[in-house]
Amino acid sequence: MYGNPWSEYGLVASSHCRIKSFFCQPIKISGIKLNDVLFMVLEEEVWFSSEEEAQDCVKIFRSLNISANLKKQVKLENRVMYKAPFSSLKEIIEEEIIHFRDTGKEEFQDDIEAFELTFADLKKDRDYLAEIFASHVPGDHVCTNLFNSFTDDKTGPENEEEMKIFLQEASAFRILELNGLIDIDEEGMVLTMIIEPDDAVMTVFGDELPQIREKSLEKWEIIRSLEANETHSYIVTTGPDIVFLEDMSKLEECFKERELSEETDTLLANLQVKQVLIAEIVDIIQKEGRTSKEDILPEFVHKTLHIDEELYIGFHLSPSFIESVINDMKKLGLLKGKGSRLKVAL
């Protein structure tokens, strides 16, 4: 999960000779504050849904002498939701499937499959609800595994079977709560009433389905609402100085120890590619001694570099992106030069 994304090729950044020789040189960054370079292309972002994990991530970067800051982003997420008894949702989905099939057009096959998948999920929930009603009476505790997962010291489902049960009970609880059929006491979730499973009100989000015809919604008395929820994201932004990190293993180990985001692989891959890119730009300039920026900008529109015996990196980067990289390198003191003439500053 946290392994080197290129480990199958036996590649780490420090194994690339030009990267190692370049990034092992002492680098002095002066006069640059993190806030001044927030939009540098050499910086990296890691997104978290947990503030605690994001704070841990900042600590990791700073322990490796990489500048980093944390910001919180709150967004409003709006989704159309359809709500109706299972029987009505079944009827409208079947009717919409017939409508699409009657057109005889293959282009609607994906729409038909979307309706079929949605109905399969609804039917699964309905059947599980029927099992609960058949094996319990009002006053019984239900969804015990779900309740215990929130009260026990366990961090969550530990295997595939436990996860299946957890998801089943979570879905059942949501439906029971929506229909006012459940209460919670100190010992668990209590079933308060039993109804016909087909009469249980269920919900489907509009973005999971093709557009449903208005006359069908009216015919089957489907309630349509716009559900607004806030989402919280915690974004850790490194400074561009992250490109000077030679030993990726320390960063990888720190993330692994804390069981942090799966985005670690993407972060490491991005970082290594940027290091290769910087090393190549430096190599081009060093070969000439002094080079025009205009000569370098188109170099990476379509450029393939042989990194190791079995690994190549194909760059497909616009001149404007490369110009931003060069500007970042100048701000970091890696390059210098007036106008469009460039020279390695080290």
C-alpha positions as CSV (number, residue, x, y, z in Angstrom):
1,M,0.0,0.0,0.0
2,Y,2.8,2.4,0.9
3,G,5.5,0.8,-1.3
4,N,7.6,2.7,-3.7
5,P,5.4,3.1,-6.8
6,W,8.3,2.2,-9.0
7,S,9.7,-0.5,-6.8
8,E,8.9,-3.1,-9.4
9,Y,11.6,-1.4,-11.6
10,G,14.0,-1.3,-8.7
11,L,14.1,2.5,-8.9
12,V,14.4,5.1,-6.2
13,A,15.3,8.7,-6.8
14,S,18.7,8.4,-5.3
15,S,19.6,5.5,-7.6
16,H,19.5,7.7,-10.7
17,C,23.0,8.9,-11.0
18,R,22.3,12.4,-12.3
19,I,19.6,13.0,-9.6
20,K,21.9,11.8,-6.9
21,S,24.9,13.9,-7.9
22,F,22.7,16.9,-8.4
23,F,20.6,16.7,-5.2
24,C,23.5,15.8,-3.0
25,Q,25.0,19.2,-3.5
26,P,24.4,21.7,-0.6
27,I,21.5,23.9,-1.4
28,K,20.9,27.2,0.2
29,I,17.5,28.8,-0.1
30,S,17.3,32.3,1.1
31,G,14.7,35.1,1.0
32,I,11.9,32.8,0.1
33,K,8.9,32.3,2.4
34,L,6.5,29.5,1.9
35,N,3.6,31.9,1.4
36,D,5.4,33.5,-1.5
37,V,5.6,30.3,-3.5
38,L,2.2,28.7,-2.8
39,F,1.5,28.3,-6.5
40,M,4.8,27.0,-7.5
41,V,4.5,23.9,-9.8
42,L,7.3,22.2,-7.8
43,E,5.2,22.1,-4.6
44,E,3.1,19.1,-3.7
45,E,-0.4,18.7,-2.2
46,V,-1.7,15.9,-0.1
47,W,-5.4,15.8,0.6
48,F,-7.0,14.3,3.8
49,S,-10.5,14.0,5.2
50,S,-9.1,13.9,8.7
51,E,-7.5,16.9,10.3
52,E,-5.5,14.7,12.7
53,E,-3.9,12.8,9.7
54,A,-3.2,16.1,8.0
55,Q,-1.4,17.5,11.0
56,D,0.6,14.3,11.3
57,C,1.6,14.8,7.6
58,V,2.8,18.3,8.3
59,K,4.9,17.0,11.2
60,I,6.4,14.4,8.9
61,F,7.5,16.9,6.3
62,R,8.9,19.3,8.8
63,S,10.8,16.5,10.5
64,L,12.5,16.1,7.2
65,N,13.2,19.8,6.9
66,I,10.6,20.3,4.2
67,S,8.4,23.4,4.6
68,A,4.7,22.6,4.7
69,N,1.5,24.2,5.7
70,L,-2.1,23.1,6.3
71,K,-5.3,24.6,5.2
72,K,-8.9,23.5,5.6
73,Q,-11.3,23.6,2.7
74,V,-15.1,23.5,3.2
75,K,-17.3,22.9,0.2
76,L,-21.0,22.6,-0.2
77,E,-22.0,19.4,-2.0
78,N,-25.4,19.3,-3.6
79,R,-27.0,16.1,-4.9
80,V,-30.5,15.3,-6.3
81,M,-32.2,12.6,-4.3
82,Y,-35.3,10.5,-5.2
83,K,-37.3,9.1,-2.2
84,A,-40.2,6.7,-2.3
85,P,-41.3,3.2,-1.1
86,F,-39.4,0.3,-2.6
87,S,-42.4,-0.7,-4.6
88,S,-42.6,2.7,-6.3
89,L,-38.9,2.8,-7.0
90,K,-39.1,-0.7,-8.5
91,E,-42.0,0.3,-10.8
92,I,-40.4,3.5,-12.0
93,I,-37.0,1.8,-12.7
94,E,-38.7,-1.0,-14.6
95,E,-40.7,1.5,-16.6
96,E,-37.7,3.6,-17.5
97,I,-35.8,0.4,-18.6
98,I,-38.7,-0.5,-20.9
99,H,-38.8,3.0,-22.3
100,F,-35.1,2.9,-23.2
101,R,-35.3,-0.6,-24.7
102,D,-38.3,0.3,-26.8
103,T,-36.2,2.9,-28.6
104,G,-34.1,0.1,-30.0
105,K,-31.0,2.2,-29.8
106,E,-27.8,0.7,-28.6
107,E,-26.6,4.1,-27.3
108,F,-29.0,3.7,-24.3
109,Q,-27.5,0.4,-23.2
110,D,-25.3,2.1,-20.5
111,D,-28.4,3.9,-19.2
112,I,-30.3,0.6,-19.0
113,E,-27.4,-1.0,-17.1
114,A,-27.3,1.9,-14.7
115,F,-30.9,1.4,-13.8
116,E,-30.4,-2.4,-13.5
117,L,-27.5,-1.9,-11.1
118,T,-29.4,0.6,-9.0
119,F,-32.4,-1.8,-8.8
120,A,-30.1,-4.7,-7.8
121,D,-28.8,-2.6,-4.9
122,L,-32.3,-1.6,-3.8
123,K,-33.5,-5.2,-4.0
124,K,-30.5,-6.3,-1.9
125,D,-31.4,-3.8,0.8
126,R,-35.1,-4.8,0.6
127,D,-34.3,-8.5,1.0
128,Y,-32.0,-7.9,3.9
129,L,-34.7,-5.7,5.5
130,A,-37.1,-8.6,5.1
131,E,-34.7,-11.0,6.8
132,I,-34.5,-8.6,9.8
133,F,-38.3,-8.4,10.0
134,A,-38.7,-12.2,9.7
135,S,-36.2,-12.9,12.5
136,H,-37.0,-10.2,15.0
137,V,-40.0,-8.6,16.8
138,P,-40.3,-5.1,18.1
139,G,-38.1,-4.5,21.1
140,D,-35.3,-6.7,19.7
141,H,-31.8,-5.4,19.2
142,V,-30.8,-5.3,15.5
143,C,-27.7,-4.4,13.5
144,T,-25.5,-5.5,16.5
145,N,-22.3,-5.7,14.5
146,L,-22.7,-2.2,13.4
147,F,-23.4,-0.9,16.9
148,N,-20.4,-2.9,18.3
149,S,-18.1,-1.5,15.7
150,F,-18.7,2.0,17.2
151,T,-18.5,0.9,20.8
152,D,-15.6,-1.7,20.8
153,D,-12.0,-0.8,20.7
154,K,-11.7,-2.4,17.2
155,T,-10.8,0.1,14.5
156,G,-13.3,-1.4,12.1
157,P,-14.0,-4.5,10.0
158,E,-10.9,-6.8,9.9
159,N,-11.7,-8.9,6.9
160,E,-13.9,-9.1,3.8
161,E,-16.8,-10.9,5.5
162,E,-16.9,-8.5,8.4
163,M,-16.9,-5.6,5.9
164,K,-19.8,-7.2,4.0
165,I,-21.8,-7.5,7.2
166,F,-20.9,-3.9,8.3
167,L,-22.1,-2.4,5.0
168,Q,-25.3,-4.5,5.0
169,E,-26.2,-3.3,8.5
170,A,-25.2,0.3,7.8
171,S,-27.6,0.3,4.9
172,A,-30.3,-1.4,6.9
173,F,-29.9,1.1,9.7
174,R,-30.2,4.1,7.3
175,I,-33.5,2.7,5.9
176,L,-34.9,1.8,9.4
177,E,-34.1,5.3,10.6
178,L,-35.6,6.9,7.5
179,N,-38.8,5.0,8.2
180,G,-38.9,5.7,11.9
181,L,-38.5,2.0,12.8
182,I,-35.5,2.1,15.1
183,D,-34.4,3.6,18.3
184,I,-31.0,3.5,20.2
185,D,-30.5,2.7,23.8
186,E,-27.3,2.0,25.8
187,E,-27.2,-1.6,24.7
188,G,-27.7,-1.1,21.0
189,M,-30.2,-0.4,18.2
190,V,-33.8,-1.4,19.0
191,L,-36.4,-2.3,16.4
192,T,-39.6,-0.4,17.2
193,M,-42.0,-1.5,14.5
194,I,-42.3,-4.0,11.6
195,I,-43.7,-3.0,8.2
196,E,-44.0,-4.7,4.8
197,P,-40.5,-4.6,3.2
198,D,-42.0,-3.3,-0.1
199,D,-43.5,-0.3,1.8
200,A,-40.1,0.7,3.2
201,V,-39.1,4.2,2.0
202,M,-35.7,4.1,0.3
203,T,-33.6,6.7,-1.5
204,V,-31.5,6.9,-4.7
205,F,-29.2,9.7,-5.7
206,G,-29.8,11.3,-9.1
207,D,-26.2,11.2,-10.1
208,E,-26.3,7.4,-10.0
209,L,-29.0,7.3,-12.6
210,P,-29.8,8.6,-16.1
211,Q,-32.3,11.5,-16.1
212,I,-35.8,10.2,-15.2
213,R,-38.8,11.6,-17.1
214,E,-40.9,14.1,-15.3
215,K,-44.2,12.2,-16.1
216,S,-42.8,9.1,-14.5
217,L,-41.8,10.9,-11.4
218,E,-45.4,12.3,-11.1
219,K,-47.0,9.0,-12.0
220,W,-45.2,7.0,-9.2
221,E,-45.2,10.0,-6.7
222,I,-41.5,10.0,-6.3
223,I,-40.3,12.8,-4.0
224,R,-37.3,14.7,-5.5
225,S,-35.2,16.9,-3.3
226,L,-31.9,18.7,-3.5
227,E,-29.7,17.5,-0.6
228,A,-27.0,19.9,0.5
229,N,-24.1,18.7,2.7
230,E,-20.8,20.3,3.7
231,T,-17.6,18.4,3.0
232,H,-14.3,19.1,4.8
233,S,-10.9,18.6,3.3
234,Y,-7.5,19.2,4.8
235,I,-4.8,20.1,2.4
236,V,-1.1,19.8,3.2
237,T,1.0,21.9,0.8
238,T,4.7,21.5,0.8
239,G,7.2,24.1,-0.3
240,P,9.1,23.6,-3.5
241,D,12.1,22.6,-1.4
242,I,10.6,19.1,-1.4
243,V,12.4,18.4,-4.6
244,F,15.7,18.5,-2.6
245,L,14.6,15.4,-0.7
246,E,17.2,12.8,-1.7
247,D,16.2,9.8,0.5
248,M,12.6,8.9,-0.3
249,S,12.7,5.9,2.1
250,K,12.5,8.2,5.2
251,L,9.4,9.9,3.9
252,E,7.9,6.6,2.9
253,E,8.6,5.0,6.3
254,C,7.1,8.0,8.1
255,F,3.8,7.7,6.2
256,K,3.8,3.9,6.6
257,E,4.2,4.1,10.4
258,R,1.2,6.4,10.7
259,E,-0.9,4.4,8.2
260,L,-1.6,7.6,6.3
261,S,-3.3,8.3,3.0
262,E,-3.0,6.0,-0.1
263,E,-2.0,9.2,-1.9
264,T,1.5,8.5,-0.7
265,D,2.2,6.5,-3.8
266,T,1.1,9.4,-6.0
267,L,3.2,11.9,-4.0
268,L,6.3,9.8,-4.3
269,A,5.8,9.2,-8.0
270,N,5.2,12.9,-8.7
271,L,8.3,13.9,-6.6
272,Q,10.6,11.5,-8.4
273,V,9.3,12.6,-11.8
274,K,9.9,16.3,-10.9
275,Q,13.4,15.4,-9.7
276,V,14.2,13.7,-13.0
277,L,12.8,16.7,-14.9
278,I,14.9,19.2,-12.9
279,A,18.0,17.1,-13.3
280,E,17.4,16.9,-17.0
281,I,16.9,20.7,-17.3
282,V,20.2,21.3,-15.4
283,D,21.9,18.7,-17.6
284,I,20.8,20.5,-20.8
285,I,22.0,23.9,-19.5
286,Q,25.3,22.5,-18.2
287,K,26.1,21.0,-21.5
288,E,25.8,24.4,-23.2
289,G,27.2,26.4,-20.3
290,R,24.5,29.0,-20.9
291,T,21.2,28.4,-22.7
292,S,18.2,30.3,-23.9
293,K,15.0,29.7,-22.0
294,E,13.2,29.5,-25.4
295,D,15.4,26.6,-26.4
296,I,14.4,24.6,-23.4
297,L,10.6,25.3,-23.4
298,P,9.7,22.9,-26.2
299,E,12.1,20.2,-25.1
300,F,9.6,18.3,-23.0
301,V,6.5,18.4,-25.3
302,H,7.4,14.9,-26.3
303,K,10.6,13.6,-24.7
304,T,11.4,10.2,-23.4
305,L,14.2,9.6,-20.9
306,H,15.8,6.2,-20.2
307,I,15.9,6.0,-16.4
308,D,16.9,2.4,-15.7
309,E,17.1,-0.9,-17.6
310,E,13.4,-1.4,-17.7
311,L,12.0,2.0,-17.1
312,Y,11.4,5.0,-19.3
313,I,9.7,8.3,-18.4
314,G,7.7,9.9,-21.2
315,F,7.3,13.7,-20.7
316,H,4.3,15.4,-22.4
317,L,4.6,18.9,-20.9
318,S,3.6,22.2,-22.4
319,P,6.1,25.0,-22.8
320,S,4.1,27.1,-20.2
321,F,4.5,24.3,-17.6
322,I,8.3,24.1,-18.3
323,E,8.5,27.9,-18.0
324,S,6.9,27.7,-14.6
325,V,9.4,25.0,-13.5
326,I,12.3,27.2,-14.7
327,N,10.9,30.2,-12.8
328,D,10.6,28.0,-9.7
329,M,14.2,26.8,-10.1
330,K,15.3,30.4,-10.4
331,K,13.4,31.3,-7.2
332,L,15.1,28.4,-5.4
333,G,18.5,29.5,-6.5
334,L,19.1,26.6,-8.8
335,L,19.3,28.7,-12.0
336,K,20.2,32.3,-12.7
337,G,20.3,34.6,-15.7
338,K,19.0,37.8,-17.0
339,G,16.3,37.9,-19.6
340,S,15.9,34.6,-21.3
341,R,19.6,33.4,-20.8
342,L,19.9,30.7,-18.2
343,K,22.9,29.4,-16.3
344,V,23.2,26.8,-13.5
345,A,23.7,28.7,-10.2
346,L,25.4,25.9,-8.3
